[in-house]
Amino acid sequence: MAARPDVPRALPRNELWLDAAIAAVVFAAALGLLFASTDIEGPSEEVGAPAIVLTALATLPLVARRLAPLAVFVFTALASTALYAIVAPAGPPLGPTLALYWLAAGADGTRERGRWTLVLVGVLLAAHVAASGVRMGSFPGAEILWGILVWGGAWLAGDRTRLRRERMAELEERALRAEREAERERRLAAAEERTRIARDLHDSAGHAINVILVHAALGRISSEADAEAARDAFATIEDVARETVGEIDQLVGALREDGAPADASGSIEPPAGLAALPALLDRHRAAGMAVEVSFDGAPRELPPNVDRAAYRILQEALTNAARHGGGGARVVVAFAPDAVELTIANELAAGRGAGLGGGGHGMVGMRERAALLGGRLEAGELDGRFRVHARLPLVEDHG
């Protein structure tokens, strides 16, 4: 916002020296125009001291043009009026003309203030022209036209300068706002990505720990009676642990503050999709869980975000079924024209089931995954079975 033109403010020393130099140059130029006056009849006639003093008063106050532009214009215009009452310099009134330009250039742009300033300029112009008419003893027609052209041009030039400066300031402000908005969007996107990664980390670790617990118990039980089964259980534990550690390394690497990639290629491997479903089912079956799966409709390639969300929902639902269920689960994957629907149903173990529909981070995470894609997820007990049903629209992946 521009400073009010009549309110003094402190100026740096270099600006004061610059304004003093400008005032001195304008004074010297005004003296040259004064000595070239047509009112001086010959070389023997000298310019009087009053004219020199009035010339100084009409130019030297420009040194304060930044501090009080309106006062400087009024003072220089009055001094120039008095000068033109006794002598006519050879050119335009330099002091008040430049003061008027700087006054218009530094105006605050308000309509009311601009209106009153123009009225004051008109009054001082009329006084200036009237003084010339009194000196000449005739109607100052040419002086009126000349004054309107000179002072009107100075005002318009200063006003254009002000408008250009305001436009530049507005463009800079818009650029700053756009930069701040872009930074805000970047931070929001980063926060959303970190939330997604944290959700993937929870799902992956929860599933892996559940599989490891089941196979560890199986290996302990069969270590003496069935050595081959024990070795298979421990091998599954090793595979699951190794795979999960690698995935956790990638996810945690993405969460590091320095944003360094988790692998040498500079990228993070995306989470598994429905293509990894057979391996997921084999793990649960190896742990002794009876899992049936069926597909309804023609399988198709899903958008990456839908594919990842579908796998994670199935992974979490089967983990819950293994942890809280009665040892079996049925999975149905239905491919509709505009969505993929997942249904996971498992028998409830004795004493289980109450409150499973809304508790735990896993259930909350599944609902959030569906909601982020514009879908929905329902979970609850039905006819002695716990059922999870998710509908994920087949939208384009913009992430």
N, C-alpha and C positions, 0 to 999 in steps of 0.2 A: 504494500500500500504506500502510495506516495506521501511524503511529508507535507503538512500544510504550509503554503508558501509564505505566510506571515509569522510563523513561529520560529524564532531563532534556535539554532542548534550549533553545537560545537563542531568545528571543522578541523581536519588534519592540516598540519603546517604546510604541506606541499600544495593543497588546494588554495590556501590563503595566498601563497606566493604566486600561483598561477593567476588567480583573480586580480591580484595587484598588478601583474604584468599586463593583463588584458586591459585593465583600466588605464594604465599608463599609455599603452599603444593607442587606445581609442581617444584619449585626451590629445596626444600628439597629432592624430589624424584630424580631429575636430579643429585644432589650432590651424592646421594647414588649410582647411576649408574656410575658416574664419578670415585668414589673411588673403584668401582668394575671393573674398566677398565682392559682389558687384556694387555694393554701396560705397566702397572706397574709391574715390575719384582718381587718385594718382599716387605715385610712390612717396610723395612728401607727406601724404596723410597717413597717420599711423592708427592702428587699432587701439582703442582706449582700454585702460585698465579694467573698467567695469565689464567690458565684453570678454576679456580674458578670464576674469574671475567667474563670470556666469558660465563660460565654456567649461572651466574646471568643475564647477558645481553640477553641470549637466553630464559629466563623464566620469569623474573620479569616484563617485559613490558606487560605481559598478563593482568595486572591490567587495562590497557586501551583498552581491546579487544572490548568493546561496543562502545567506542568513535571513534576509527579509526582502524577497523579490518585489512584493507589492509596494513596500515603502520606498525602495530604490527607484521603481518606475515613477511613482508619484513625485518624488523629490526631483529626479532628473527632468521630468516633463515640465514641472513648474519653473525650474531654472532655465530650460530651453525656451519656454514661453517668454520669460523676461528678456532672454537674449534676442529673440526674434522681434521683440518690441523696439529694439534699438538698432539692430543690424541684421542682415540676411546673409548667413554663410552660404558658400557656393554649392553645398550639397544638402542631403537630408540630415535631420537631427540625429546624429549617430548614437548618443548616449541613451535617450529615451526609446529609440527604435530597438536597440539591442536589449534594453531592459524589458521592453514589452515582449520580445521573443522569448526570453528566459522566464518571464512571468507565465506565459501561456504554456511553455514546455514543462514547467514545474507545477501546474495547477493540479488540484486533487480530482478533477473530472466531474464534480457534482454540478447539477443543473443550476441550482439556486446560486451557488457561489460564482459560477461562470457568468450568469446573467448580470449580477451586480458588478462584476469586474468589467464586463463589456460596457455597462452604463458609465462607469468611472472613466474608462478609456475614451468613450465618446465625448464626455464632458471636457476632459483634458485636451483632446484633439480640437474641439470647438474653441477652447481658450487659446490654444496655440495658433490656430488660423486667424482668430480675431485679433491677436497681437500683431500678426503680419499685416492685417488690413488696416489697423490703426497706424502702423508705421508708414504704410504706403499711401494712406489717405484715400483708398478706393476699395471696392468690393473684391475680396480675395478669391475670385473664382478658380484660378489656376492653383492657388495654394490649397484650396479645399480638395480638389481632385488629386493633387500630389500627396497630400496628407492621408487621404483615404487609401490610396494605392500603397504608400510606404508602410503605414501602421497596420492596415488590413493585411498586407502581405506578411508582415512580421508576426501578427497574431496567428494567421493560418499556418505559417511554417512552424511556429512553436507548438500549436495544437497537434499538427501531424506528427511532430517529434514525440509528443507525449503519448499519442495513441500508439505509435510504433513501439515505444518503450513498454507500455502496458501490455501490448500483444506479446512481446517477447517474454515479459514476466509471466503472463498467463500460460504461454507454451512451456516455459520452464517448470511452472507449477504442475501442469498436466503431466509432463514427463516424470516429475518426482512422484506424483500420485500413481502413475502407471507402474513405475519401478517398485513403489511400496506394495501395490496390489499384486504385482508379479511375485515379489518376495513372499507375500502372505500366501498366495496360492501354492508356491513352491513348498513352504513350510507345512501347509495343510496336506499337500500330496505326500510329503515325506512322513508326516504323522500317520496318515492312512496306511501307507506302505509298511511302516513299522508295526502298526496294529495287525495288519494282515500277516506279517512275518511272525509276530508273537503268537497269533492264533495257530499258524502252521506248526510252530515249535511245540505248542501245547498238545496239538493233536498227534504229532509224530512221537513225541516223548511218551505221552500217555498210552498210545497203542503199543509202543515198543516195550514199555515197562510191564504192561499187562501180559504180553506174549512171553516175555522173559520169566515172569513169575509163574505162569502156567507150566512152561517147559522145565523150569527149575524144580517145581514140585513133582512133575512127571519123572524127571531124571532121578530125583532122590528116591521116589517110590520104587522105580524099576531098576535101580542100580545093581541090586543083587540078583533079583529074579530074572531080569531080561537085560543083559548088558548091551545088546544091539539097540534096543529102544532107548536106553539111557544115553548111548553115544549119539543117536539121532537127535534126542532132545537137547543135548549140550551143543551139538553142531548148529541146531536152529537158534539157540541162544546166542552163539557166537556170530552167526550171520546177521541176525536182527540187531545185535548190539553194534557191530561194525557199520552196518548201513545207517543206523540211527545216529551214531557219532558223526559220520560224514555229513548227514543232513543237518544236524545241529551245528556243525562247524560252518556250513554254508549260511544258515540262517543267522547265527550270531555274527558272522562276518559282515552280513548286510546291515546289522544293527550298530556296528562300530561307528563311533563319531567321525572318524576320518574317512568313512565311506569307501575304504579300500576293498577291492573285490576279494572274494573268498578263494579264488583259484587263479592260476597263472594266466588263464585266458581272459581275465578281466570281466567275467560274467558269472552269474549265479544260476545254477541249474534249476529250472522251474520245478515245482512240486509235481508229483506223479498225477496222472489222470486215470480215467476208467481203463486205459490199457493195462494198468498195473493191478486191476481188480483180481485176476486169477491168482497172482502171487499172494495177495492179501488173504484170499479165501483159503489157499493152501496152508498158510501159517495157522489160521484158526483151526482148520481140520486136523493139522498135525498135533495141535494142542488138545485134541479130543472133542472139539466142538463140531456138532453136525450142522453144516451150513448148506442150504439148498439155494440155488440161484436160477432165475429164469429171466428171459428178455421178451418184452412185448413190443412189436413193431420192428421195423428195419433199423439196425444200428447205423449211426451216421457219425461223421466227424463233428465234434462239438466245438464251439468257441473256447479258446484256452481258459478264460476265467470260469466258464460254466463247467468245463471238464475238471479243473482243479477242485472247484467247490463240490462237485458230485462225489469225487473220490474221497475228499476229507469228511463229508457227511457220512458216507458209507463206512469209512474207517472208524469214526467216532461212535457210530451206532453199533457196529459189531463189537467194538471194545466194551461198550456199556453192556451189550448182550452177554459177552463172555464173563464180565465182572459180576453182573447182577442177575443174569438169566438162569434158566434151568438146563442149559447145555446144548441148546439147538436154536437155530435162527433160519428164517427164510427171507431171501432178498429178491425183489422184483424191480427190474430196470425197464421202464416203459418209455419208448421214444414216440412222443406225440408230434404233430406237424409243427407246433410252435413252442414246445417245451420238452424237457426230459423230467420224468417223475420217478422218484425213488421210494420204495417201500421196504422197510426192515421190520420184521415181526419176530419176537422171540417169546418162549414160555417164561413165566415168572418163577423164580426159585421161591421156596417156602420162606415167608416173612419178608419178601421183597415186593417192590412195586409202588407202594404209597409214596407219592411225591416225586416220582422219577420224571414226570413230565415237565418240571420247571426248574429243578435244582441242578447245581453243579455248573462249572465253567464250560464243560463239554457241550451240554444242551444249549447253553446261551450262545456258544460259538457257532453251533449248527444253525440256530435261528438267525444269527447275524449274517452268516454267509448267504443264506437264502434271501434275506431282506436286502442285502447290498446288490443283488442281481434283480431286484424287483419281484422276487418269488415269495414263497411262504413255506413254513415248516410247522407241522402239527405232530404232537407226541402225547401219548397217554395210554392208559390201560383199557383194553377192550376184549371182553370174553375170556378173561384169564391170560391174555397175552399183552405184552407191551409193544406198541406199534409206533413207528416213526414214519411219517409220510412227508416228503419234500417235493415241491414243484418248482423247477428252475426254468424260467423263460429262456429261449434261445436267442439272446441278444448278442450284438457284435461286441467284441472285446475292445475297449478303448484304453485299456491300461497297458 
